[in-house]
């Protein structure tokens, strides 16, 4: 499967020096998920996603 699941959304205009999307993704990676941060230009938000085969695992959880 080539899909993706959005785990969380964070506004791009966060406080200076704050990286909440990266921190959230790091915590998910610590749990064994292959979380990554991407930018959604249409909504001006950072998305924490998992791709591919992990999509099925997240949907089952």
mmCIF file of the N, C-alpha and C atoms, coordinates in Angstrom:
data_MODEL
# 
_entry.id   MODEL 
# 
loop_
_atom_site.group_PDB 
_atom_site.id 
_atom_site.type_symbol 
_atom_site.label_atom_id 
_atom_site.label_alt_id 
_atom_site.label_comp_id 
_atom_site.label_asym_id 
_atom_site.label_entity_id 
_atom_site.label_seq_id 
_atom_site.pdbx_PDB_ins_code 
_atom_site.Cartn_x 
_atom_site.Cartn_y 
_atom_site.Cartn_z 
_atom_site.occupancy 
_atom_site.B_iso_or_equiv 
_atom_site.pdbx_formal_charge 
_atom_site.auth_seq_id 
_atom_site.auth_comp_id 
_atom_site.auth_asym_id 
_atom_site.auth_atom_id 
_atom_site.pdbx_PDB_model_num 
ATOM 1   N N  . UNK A 1 1  ? 0.832  -1.174 0.000  1.00 0.00 ? 1  UNK A N  1 
ATOM 2   C CA . UNK A 1 1  ? 0.000  0.000  0.000  1.00 0.00 ? 1  UNK A CA 1 
ATOM 3   C C  . UNK A 1 1  ? 0.883  1.245  0.000  1.00 0.00 ? 1  UNK A C  1 
ATOM 4   N N  . UNK A 1 2  ? 0.575  2.244  -0.818 1.00 0.00 ? 2  UNK A N  1 
ATOM 5   C CA . UNK A 1 2  ? 1.369  3.459  -0.914 1.00 0.00 ? 2  UNK A CA 1 
ATOM 6   C C  . UNK A 1 2  ? 0.724  4.645  -0.210 1.00 0.00 ? 2  UNK A C  1 
ATOM 7   N N  . UNK A 1 3  ? -0.232 4.411  0.651  1.00 0.00 ? 3  UNK A N  1 
ATOM 8   C CA . UNK A 1 3  ? -0.945 5.491  1.320  1.00 0.00 ? 3  UNK A CA 1 
ATOM 9   C C  . UNK A 1 3  ? -0.143 6.108  2.437  1.00 0.00 ? 3  UNK A C  1 
ATOM 10  N N  . UNK A 1 4  ? -0.795 7.002  3.120  1.00 0.00 ? 4  UNK A N  1 
ATOM 11  C CA . UNK A 1 4  ? -0.198 7.617  4.304  1.00 0.00 ? 4  UNK A CA 1 
ATOM 12  C C  . UNK A 1 4  ? -1.294 7.909  5.308  1.00 0.00 ? 4  UNK A C  1 
ATOM 13  N N  . UNK A 1 5  ? -0.912 7.979  6.545  1.00 0.00 ? 5  UNK A N  1 
ATOM 14  C CA . UNK A 1 5  ? -1.831 8.335  7.611  1.00 0.00 ? 5  UNK A CA 1 
ATOM 15  C C  . UNK A 1 5  ? -1.267 9.568  8.304  1.00 0.00 ? 5  UNK A C  1 
ATOM 16  N N  . UNK A 1 6  ? -2.103 10.577 8.470  1.00 0.00 ? 6  UNK A N  1 
ATOM 17  C CA . UNK A 1 6  ? -1.701 11.772 9.206  1.00 0.00 ? 6  UNK A CA 1 
ATOM 18  C C  . UNK A 1 6  ? -1.971 11.499 10.683 1.00 0.00 ? 6  UNK A C  1 
ATOM 19  N N  . UNK A 1 7  ? -0.920 11.513 11.470 1.00 0.00 ? 7  UNK A N  1 
ATOM 20  C CA . UNK A 1 7  ? -1.056 11.272 12.904 1.00 0.00 ? 7  UNK A CA 1 
ATOM 21  C C  . UNK A 1 7  ? -1.450 12.542 13.648 1.00 0.00 ? 7  UNK A C  1 
ATOM 22  N N  . UNK A 1 8  ? -0.924 13.689 13.187 1.00 0.00 ? 8  UNK A N  1 
ATOM 23  C CA . UNK A 1 8  ? -1.189 14.957 13.884 1.00 0.00 ? 8  UNK A CA 1 
ATOM 24  C C  . UNK A 1 8  ? -0.854 16.114 12.955 1.00 0.00 ? 8  UNK A C  1 
ATOM 25  N N  . UNK A 1 9  ? -1.512 17.253 13.184 1.00 0.00 ? 9  UNK A N  1 
ATOM 26  C CA . UNK A 1 9  ? -1.269 18.487 12.423 1.00 0.00 ? 9  UNK A CA 1 
ATOM 27  C C  . UNK A 1 9  ? -0.818 19.575 13.390 1.00 0.00 ? 9  UNK A C  1 
ATOM 28  N N  . UNK A 1 10 ? 0.137  20.401 12.931 1.00 0.00 ? 10 UNK A N  1 
ATOM 29  C CA . UNK A 1 10 ? 0.644  21.502 13.738 1.00 0.00 ? 10 UNK A CA 1 
ATOM 30  C C  . UNK A 1 10 ? 0.707  22.747 12.875 1.00 0.00 ? 10 UNK A C  1 
ATOM 31  N N  . UNK A 1 11 ? 0.219  23.895 13.346 1.00 0.00 ? 11 UNK A N  1 
ATOM 32  C CA . UNK A 1 11 ? 0.292  25.123 12.557 1.00 0.00 ? 11 UNK A CA 1 
ATOM 33  C C  . UNK A 1 11 ? 1.749  25.513 12.311 1.00 0.00 ? 11 UNK A C  1 
ATOM 34  N N  . UNK A 1 12 ? 2.013  26.065 11.137 1.00 0.00 ? 12 UNK A N  1 
ATOM 35  C CA . UNK A 1 12 ? 3.380  26.441 10.785 1.00 0.00 ? 12 UNK A CA 1 
ATOM 36  C C  . UNK A 1 12 ? 3.865  27.647 11.570 1.00 0.00 ? 12 UNK A C  1 
ATOM 37  N N  . UNK A 1 13 ? 2.985  28.435 12.123 1.00 0.00 ? 13 UNK A N  1 
ATOM 38  C CA . UNK A 1 13 ? 3.378  29.655 12.817 1.00 0.00 ? 13 UNK A CA 1 
ATOM 39  C C  . UNK A 1 13 ? 3.613  29.482 14.294 1.00 0.00 ? 13 UNK A C  1 
ATOM 40  N N  . UNK A 1 14 ? 4.261  28.419 14.692 1.00 0.00 ? 14 UNK A N  1 
ATOM 41  C CA . UNK A 1 14 ? 4.521  28.179 16.105 1.00 0.00 ? 14 UNK A CA 1 
ATOM 42  C C  . UNK A 1 14 ? 5.524  29.160 16.680 1.00 0.00 ? 14 UNK A C  1 
ATOM 43  N N  . UNK A 1 15 ? 5.678  29.183 17.996 1.00 0.00 ? 15 UNK A N  1 
ATOM 44  C CA . UNK A 1 15 ? 6.629  30.102 18.638 1.00 0.00 ? 15 UNK A CA 1 
ATOM 45  C C  . UNK A 1 15 ? 8.058  29.870 18.155 1.00 0.00 ? 15 UNK A C  1 
ATOM 46  N N  . UNK A 1 16 ? 8.816  30.922 18.071 1.00 0.00 ? 16 UNK A N  1 
ATOM 47  C CA . UNK A 1 16 ? 10.206 30.833 17.627 1.00 0.00 ? 16 UNK A CA 1 
ATOM 48  C C  . UNK A 1 16 ? 10.985 29.865 18.525 1.00 0.00 ? 16 UNK A C  1 
ATOM 49  N N  . UNK A 1 17 ? 11.731 28.981 17.900 1.00 0.00 ? 17 UNK A N  1 
ATOM 50  C CA . UNK A 1 17 ? 12.529 28.013 18.644 1.00 0.00 ? 17 UNK A CA 1 
ATOM 51  C C  . UNK A 1 17 ? 11.748 26.780 19.070 1.00 0.00 ? 17 UNK A C  1 
ATOM 52  N N  . UNK A 1 18 ? 10.462 26.718 18.748 1.00 0.00 ? 18 UNK A N  1 
ATOM 53  C CA . UNK A 1 18 ? 9.631  25.575 19.106 1.00 0.00 ? 18 UNK A CA 1 
ATOM 54  C C  . UNK A 1 18 ? 9.415  24.702 17.882 1.00 0.00 ? 18 UNK A C  1 
ATOM 55  N N  . UNK A 1 19 ? 9.553  23.416 18.038 1.00 0.00 ? 19 UNK A N  1 
ATOM 56  C CA . UNK A 1 19 ? 9.393  22.463 16.938 1.00 0.00 ? 19 UNK A CA 1 
ATOM 57  C C  . UNK A 1 19 ? 8.437  21.353 17.354 1.00 0.00 ? 19 UNK A C  1 
ATOM 58  N N  . UNK A 1 20 ? 7.170  21.661 17.632 1.00 0.00 ? 20 UNK A N  1 
ATOM 59  C CA . UNK A 1 20 ? 6.252  20.655 18.158 1.00 0.00 ? 20 UNK A CA 1 
ATOM 60  C C  . UNK A 1 20 ? 6.033  19.469 17.216 1.00 0.00 ? 20 UNK A C  1 
ATOM 61  N N  . UNK A 1 21 ? 6.017  19.693 15.915 1.00 0.00 ? 21 UNK A N  1 
ATOM 62  C CA . UNK A 1 21 ? 5.821  18.579 14.982 1.00 0.00 ? 21 UNK A CA 1 
ATOM 63  C C  . UNK A 1 21 ? 7.004  17.617 15.048 1.00 0.00 ? 21 UNK A C  1 
ATOM 64  N N  . UNK A 1 22 ? 8.219  18.166 15.089 1.00 0.00 ? 22 UNK A N  1 
ATOM 65  C CA . UNK A 1 22 ? 9.418  17.324 15.180 1.00 0.00 ? 22 UNK A CA 1 
ATOM 66  C C  . UNK A 1 22 ? 9.453  16.560 16.507 1.00 0.00 ? 22 UNK A C  1 
ATOM 67  N N  . UNK A 1 23 ? 9.060  17.220 17.575 1.00 0.00 ? 23 UNK A N  1 
ATOM 68  C CA . UNK A 1 23 ? 9.050  16.558 18.881 1.00 0.00 ? 23 UNK A CA 1 
ATOM 69  C C  . UNK A 1 23 ? 8.025  15.424 18.910 1.00 0.00 ? 23 UNK A C  1 
ATOM 70  N N  . UNK A 1 24 ? 6.854  15.670 18.325 1.00 0.00 ? 24 UNK A N  1 
ATOM 71  C CA . UNK A 1 24 ? 5.818  14.635 18.261 1.00 0.00 ? 24 UNK A CA 1 
ATOM 72  C C  . UNK A 1 24 ? 6.300  13.456 17.423 1.00 0.00 ? 24 UNK A C  1 
ATOM 73  N N  . UNK A 1 25 ? 6.906  13.751 16.262 1.00 0.00 ? 25 UNK A N  1 
ATOM 74  C CA . UNK A 1 25 ? 7.413  12.685 15.394 1.00 0.00 ? 25 UNK A CA 1 
ATOM 75  C C  . UNK A 1 25 ? 8.503  11.880 16.097 1.00 0.00 ? 25 UNK A C  1 
ATOM 76  N N  . UNK A 1 26 ? 9.393  12.554 16.823 1.00 0.00 ? 26 UNK A N  1 
ATOM 77  C CA . UNK A 1 26 ? 10.461 11.852 17.549 1.00 0.00 ? 26 UNK A CA 1 
ATOM 78  C C  . UNK A 1 26 ? 9.875  10.904 18.588 1.00 0.00 ? 26 UNK A C  1 
ATOM 79  N N  . UNK A 1 27 ? 8.837  11.347 19.270 1.00 0.00 ? 27 UNK A N  1 
ATOM 80  C CA . UNK A 1 27 ? 8.185  10.485 20.266 1.00 0.00 ? 27 UNK A CA 1 
ATOM 81  C C  . UNK A 1 27 ? 7.558  9.270  19.603 1.00 0.00 ? 27 UNK A C  1 
ATOM 82  N N  . UNK A 1 28 ? 6.940  9.451  18.442 1.00 0.00 ? 28 UNK A N  1 
ATOM 83  C CA . UNK A 1 28 ? 6.341  8.306  17.719 1.00 0.00 ? 28 UNK A CA 1 
ATOM 84  C C  . UNK A 1 28 ? 7.432  7.353  17.239 1.00 0.00 ? 28 UNK A C  1 
ATOM 85  N N  . UNK A 1 29 ? 8.560  7.903  16.782 1.00 0.00 ? 29 UNK A N  1 
ATOM 86  C CA . UNK A 1 29 ? 9.676  7.023  16.371 1.00 0.00 ? 29 UNK A CA 1 
ATOM 87  C C  . UNK A 1 29 ? 10.191 6.237  17.565 1.00 0.00 ? 29 UNK A C  1 
ATOM 88  N N  . UNK A 1 30 ? 10.179 6.855  18.740 1.00 0.00 ? 30 UNK A N  1 
ATOM 89  C CA . UNK A 1 30 ? 10.570 6.163  19.962 1.00 0.00 ? 30 UNK A CA 1 
ATOM 90  C C  . UNK A 1 30 ? 9.650  5.007  20.292 1.00 0.00 ? 30 UNK A C  1 
ATOM 91  N N  . UNK A 1 31 ? 8.420  5.054  19.791 1.00 0.00 ? 31 UNK A N  1 
ATOM 92  C CA . UNK A 1 31 ? 7.447  3.971  19.965 1.00 0.00 ? 31 UNK A CA 1 
ATOM 93  C C  . UNK A 1 31 ? 7.527  2.945  18.845 1.00 0.00 ? 31 UNK A C  1 
ATOM 94  N N  . UNK A 1 32 ? 8.448  3.154  17.898 1.00 0.00 ? 32 UNK A N  1 
ATOM 95  C CA . UNK A 1 32 ? 8.632  2.183  16.829 1.00 0.00 ? 32 UNK A CA 1 
ATOM 96  C C  . UNK A 1 32 ? 7.963  2.526  15.511 1.00 0.00 ? 32 UNK A C  1 
ATOM 97  N N  . UNK A 1 33 ? 7.274  3.662  15.428 1.00 0.00 ? 33 UNK A N  1 
ATOM 98  C CA . UNK A 1 33 ? 6.660  4.058  14.163 1.00 0.00 ? 33 UNK A CA 1 
ATOM 99  C C  . UNK A 1 33 ? 7.665  4.843  13.336 1.00 0.00 ? 33 UNK A C  1 
ATOM 100 N N  . UNK A 1 34 ? 7.521  4.798  12.020 1.00 0.00 ? 34 UNK A N  1 
ATOM 101 C CA . UNK A 1 34 ? 8.396  5.548  11.132 1.00 0.00 ? 34 UNK A CA 1 
ATOM 102 C C  . UNK A 1 34 ? 7.764  6.908  10.812 1.00 0.00 ? 34 UNK A C  1 
ATOM 103 N N  . UNK A 1 35 ? 7.552  7.683  11.822 1.00 0.00 ? 35 UNK A N  1 
ATOM 104 C CA . UNK A 1 35 ? 6.905  8.986  11.664 1.00 0.00 ? 35 UNK A CA 1 
ATOM 105 C C  . UNK A 1 35 ? 7.865  9.978  11.025 1.00 0.00 ? 35 UNK A C  1 
ATOM 106 N N  . UNK A 1 36 ? 7.308  10.828 10.167 1.00 0.00 ? 36 UNK A N  1 
ATOM 107 C CA . UNK A 1 36 ? 8.093  11.889 9.561  1.00 0.00 ? 36 UNK A CA 1 
ATOM 108 C C  . UNK A 1 36 ? 7.237  13.142 9.457  1.00 0.00 ? 36 UNK A C  1 
ATOM 109 N N  . UNK A 1 37 ? 7.908  14.276 9.340  1.00 0.00 ? 37 UNK A N  1 
ATOM 110 C CA . UNK A 1 37 ? 7.222  15.557 9.250  1.00 0.00 ? 37 UNK A CA 1 
ATOM 111 C C  . UNK A 1 37 ? 7.267  16.035 7.807  1.00 0.00 ? 37 UNK A C  1 
ATOM 112 N N  . UNK A 1 38 ? 6.119  16.449 7.302  1.00 0.00 ? 38 UNK A N  1 
ATOM 113 C CA . UNK A 1 38 ? 6.023  17.041 5.970  1.00 0.00 ? 38 UNK A CA 1 
ATOM 114 C C  . UNK A 1 38 ? 5.249  18.349 6.086  1.00 0.00 ? 38 UNK A C  1 
ATOM 115 N N  . UNK A 1 39 ? 5.460  19.218 5.110  1.00 0.00 ? 39 UNK A N  1 
ATOM 116 C CA . UNK A 1 39 ? 4.752  20.503 5.094  1.00 0.00 ? 39 UNK A CA 1 
ATOM 117 C C  . UNK A 1 39 ? 3.587  20.410 4.136  1.00 0.00 ? 39 UNK A C  1 
ATOM 118 N N  . UNK A 1 40 ? 2.409  20.813 4.604  1.00 0.00 ? 40 UNK A N  1 
ATOM 119 C CA . UNK A 1 40 ? 1.228  20.910 3.747  1.00 0.00 ? 40 UNK A CA 1 
ATOM 120 C C  . UNK A 1 40 ? 1.066  22.389 3.399  1.00 0.00 ? 40 UNK A C  1 
ATOM 121 N N  . UNK A 1 41 ? 1.512  22.761 2.199  1.00 0.00 ? 41 UNK A N  1 
ATOM 122 C CA . UNK A 1 41 ? 1.480  24.163 1.794  1.00 0.00 ? 41 UNK A CA 1 
ATOM 123 C C  . UNK A 1 41 ? 0.058  24.700 1.685  1.00 0.00 ? 41 UNK A C  1 
ATOM 124 N N  . UNK A 1 42 ? -0.880 23.853 1.296  1.00 0.00 ? 42 UNK A N  1 
ATOM 125 C CA . UNK A 1 42 ? -2.267 24.297 1.117  1.00 0.00 ? 42 UNK A CA 1 
ATOM 126 C C  . UNK A 1 42 ? -2.883 24.781 2.426  1.00 0.00 ? 42 UNK A C  1 
ATOM 127 N N  . UNK A 1 43 ? -2.515 24.161 3.538  1.00 0.00 ? 43 UNK A N  1 
ATOM 128 C CA . UNK A 1 43 ? -3.088 24.545 4.833  1.00 0.00 ? 43 UNK A CA 1 
ATOM 129 C C  . UNK A 1 43 ? -2.087 25.259 5.737  1.00 0.00 ? 43 UNK A C  1 
ATOM 130 N N  . UNK A 1 44 ? -0.845 25.462 5.250  1.00 0.00 ? 44 UNK A N  1 
ATOM 131 C CA . UNK A 1 44 ? 0.217  26.097 6.028  1.00 0.00 ? 44 UNK A CA 1 
ATOM 132 C C  . UNK A 1 44 ? 0.392  25.397 7.374  1.00 0.00 ? 44 UNK A C  1 
ATOM 133 N N  . UNK A 1 45 ? 0.539  24.074 7.294  1.00 0.00 ? 45 UNK A N  1 
ATOM 134 C CA . UNK A 1 45 ? 0.681  23.270 8.513  1.00 0.00 ? 45 UNK A CA 1 
ATOM 135 C C  . UNK A 1 45 ? 1.730  22.194 8.306  1.00 0.00 ? 45 UNK A C  1 
ATOM 136 N N  . UNK A 1 46 ? 2.341  21.793 9.411  1.00 0.00 ? 46 UNK A N  1 
ATOM 137 C CA . UNK A 1 46 ? 3.235  20.643 9.397  1.00 0.00 ? 46 UNK A CA 1 
ATOM 138 C C  . UNK A 1 46 ? 2.412  19.418 9.761  1.00 0.00 ? 46 UNK A C  1 
ATOM 139 N N  . UNK A 1 47 ? 2.591  18.343 9.017  1.00 0.00 ? 47 UNK A N  1 
ATOM 140 C CA . UNK A 1 47 ? 1.881  17.091 9.271  1.00 0.00 ? 47 UNK A CA 1 
ATOM 141 C C  . UNK A 1 47 ? 2.883  16.049 9.726  1.00 0.00 ? 47 UNK A C  1 
ATOM 142 N N  . UNK A 1 48 ? 2.523  15.284 10.727 1.00 0.00 ? 48 UNK A N  1 
ATOM 143 C CA . UNK A 1 48 ? 3.319  14.115 11.123 1.00 0.00 ? 48 UNK A CA 1 
ATOM 144 C C  . UNK A 1 48 ? 2.608  12.918 10.516 1.00 0.00 ? 48 UNK A C  1 
ATOM 145 N N  . UNK A 1 49 ? 3.324  12.208 9.649  1.00 0.00 ? 49 UNK A N  1 
ATOM 146 C CA . UNK A 1 49 ? 2.717  11.111 8.898  1.00 0.00 ? 49 UNK A CA 1 
ATOM 147 C C  . UNK A 1 49 ? 3.521  9.827  9.034  1.00 0.00 ? 49 UNK A C  1 
ATOM 148 N N  . UNK A 1 50 ? 2.880  8.724  8.691  1.00 0.00 ? 50 UNK A N  1 
ATOM 149 C CA . UNK A 1 50 ? 3.555  7.453  8.429  1.00 0.00 ? 50 UNK A CA 1 
ATOM 150 C C  . UNK A 1 50 ? 3.107  7.012  7.045  1.00 0.00 ? 50 UNK A C  1 
ATOM 151 N N  . UNK A 1 51 ? 4.014  6.402  6.310  1.00 0.00 ? 51 UNK A N  1 
ATOM 152 C CA . UNK A 1 51 ? 3.738  6.000  4.935  1.00 0.00 ? 51 UNK A CA 1 
ATOM 153 C C  . UNK A 1 51 ? 3.715  4.483  4.787  1.00 0.00 ? 51 UNK A C  1 
ATOM 154 N N  . UNK A 1 52 ? 3.184  4.061  3.653  1.00 0.00 ? 52 UNK A N  1 
ATOM 155 C CA . UNK A 1 52 ? 3.297  2.690  3.205  1.00 0.00 ? 52 UNK A CA 1 
ATOM 156 C C  . UNK A 1 52 ? 2.668  1.666  4.109  1.00 0.00 ? 52 UNK A C  1 
ATOM 157 N N  . UNK A 1 53 ? 3.407  0.592  4.353  1.00 0.00 ? 53 UNK A N  1 
ATOM 158 C CA . UNK A 1 53 ? 2.896  -0.562 5.074  1.00 0.00 ? 53 UNK A CA 1 
ATOM 159 C C  . UNK A 1 53 ? 2.476  -0.207 6.495  1.00 0.00 ? 53 UNK A C  1 
ATOM 160 N N  . UNK A 1 54 ? 3.129  0.781  7.108  1.00 0.00 ? 54 UNK A N  1 
ATOM 161 C CA . UNK A 1 54 ? 2.769  1.171  8.468  1.00 0.00 ? 54 UNK A CA 1 
ATOM 162 C C  . UNK A 1 54 ? 1.366  1.747  8.548  1.00 0.00 ? 54 UNK A C  1 
ATOM 163 N N  . UNK A 1 55 ? 0.828  2.185  7.409  1.00 0.00 ? 55 UNK A N  1 
ATOM 164 C CA . UNK A 1 55 ? -0.525 2.726  7.389  1.00 0.00 ? 55 UNK A CA 1 
ATOM 165 C C  . UNK A 1 55 ? -1.496 1.688  7.901  1.00 0.00 ? 55 UNK A C  1 
ATOM 166 N N  . UNK A 1 56 ? -1.340 0.444  7.456  1.00 0.00 ? 56 UNK A N  1 
ATOM 167 C CA . UNK A 1 56 ? -2.209 -0.636 7.902  1.00 0.00 ? 56 UNK A CA 1 
ATOM 168 C C  . UNK A 1 56 ? -2.077 -0.866 9.394  1.00 0.00 ? 56 UNK A C  1 
ATOM 169 N N  . UNK A 1 57 ? -0.850 -0.786 9.917  1.00 0.00 ? 57 UNK A N  1 
ATOM 170 C CA . UNK A 1 57 ? -0.622 -1.002 11.343 1.00 0.00 ? 57 UNK A CA 1 
ATOM 171 C C  . UNK A 1 57 ? -1.275 0.106  12.166 1.00 0.00 ? 57 UNK A C  1 
ATOM 172 N N  . UNK A 1 58 ? -1.168 1.364  11.728 1.00 0.00 ? 58 UNK A N  1 
ATOM 173 C CA . UNK A 1 58 ? -1.772 2.484  12.450 1.00 0.00 ? 58 UNK A CA 1 
ATOM 174 C C  . UNK A 1 58 ? -3.294 2.390  12.419 1.00 0.00 ? 58 UNK A C  1 
ATOM 175 N N  . UNK A 1 59 ? -3.834 1.994  11.303 1.00 0.00 ? 59 UNK A N  1 
ATOM 176 C CA . UNK A 1 59 ? -5.286 1.894  11.184 1.00 0.00 ? 59 UNK A CA 1 
ATOM 177 C C  . UNK A 1 59 ? -5.842 0.810  12.100 1.00 0.00 ? 59 UNK A C  1 
ATOM 178 N N  . UNK A 1 60 ? -5.060 -0.220 12.338 1.00 0.00 ? 60 UNK A N  1 
ATOM 179 C CA . UNK A 1 60 ? -5.511 -1.326 13.187 1.00 0.00 ? 60 UNK A CA 1 
ATOM 180 C C  . UNK A 1 60 ? -5.439 -0.964 14.673 1.00 0.00 ? 60 UNK A C  1 
ATOM 181 N N  . UNK A 1 61 ? -4.579 -0.003 14.998 1.00 0.00 ? 61 UNK A N  1 
ATOM 182 C CA . UNK A 1 61 ? -4.378 0.367  16.416 1.00 0.00 ? 61 UNK A CA 1 
ATOM 183 C C  . UNK A 1 61 ? -5.510 1.188  16.979 1.00 0.00 ? 61 UNK A C  1 
# 
